[in-house]
């Protein structure tokens, strides 16, 4: 794998990077990798919307949806000619 060194990074930017990494529970190095992968992409094929939504929800720790109980009775549908 390749290694990249970033020089002359503003102290304010470094501090914001440190905070962002902590919010995501990652090291600064892991956060930079995630930012680069997100910016330039790691896959050759574009992701569909469902994959993107799943990944976004996973980054937030998942999503629990309240599904209301079904009401009423089941109707039989008849297809008359």
SVG drawing of the C-alpha trace seen along z (x, -y; Angstrom):
<svg xmlns="http://www.w3.org/2000/svg" viewBox="-65 -27 71 41">
<polyline fill="none" stroke="black" stroke-width="0.4" points="0.0,0.0 1.1,-3.5 2.0,-6.1 1.4,-9.8 2.8,-12.7 0.9,-15.9 3.1,-19.0 2.1,-22.5 -1.3,-21.5 -2.9,-24.4 -3.1,-23.8 -6.8,-24.6 -7.4,-22.0 -5.4,-19.5 -7.5,-20.2 -10.8,-19.8 -9.5,-16.6 -8.7,-15.3 -12.2,-16.2 -13.8,-14.6 -11.8,-11.4 -12.8,-11.3 -16.5,-11.7 -16.2,-8.7 -14.1,-6.6 -11.1,-6.5 -7.5,-7.6 -6.5,-10.6 -4.8,-8.4 -7.9,-6.2 -10.0,-9.3 -7.8,-10.7 -8.0,-7.4 -11.8,-7.4 -11.9,-11.0 -9.7,-10.2 -11.6,-7.0 -14.9,-8.9 -13.5,-11.8 -12.0,-9.7 -13.8,-6.4 -12.4,-3.0 -14.5,-1.0 -14.6,-1.0 -18.4,-0.5 -20.7,-3.2 -22.8,-2.3 -26.6,-2.2 -28.8,-4.3 -29.7,-1.4 -26.0,-0.6 -25.3,-4.3 -28.2,-4.5 -27.1,-1.3 -23.6,-2.6 -24.8,-6.0 -27.1,-4.3 -24.2,-2.0 -22.0,-5.1 -24.7,-6.4 -24.9,-3.1 -27.9,-1.8 -31.4,-3.0 -34.4,-1.5 -37.7,-2.1 -41.0,-1.9 -43.3,0.2 -46.9,-0.2 -49.1,2.9 -51.3,3.7 -54.9,2.8 -58.0,4.1 -58.7,7.3 -57.1,8.9 -59.1,8.3 -59.2,10.9 -58.8,9.4 -60.8,11.0 -59.8,10.7 -62.9,11.0 -62.8,11.2"/>
</svg>
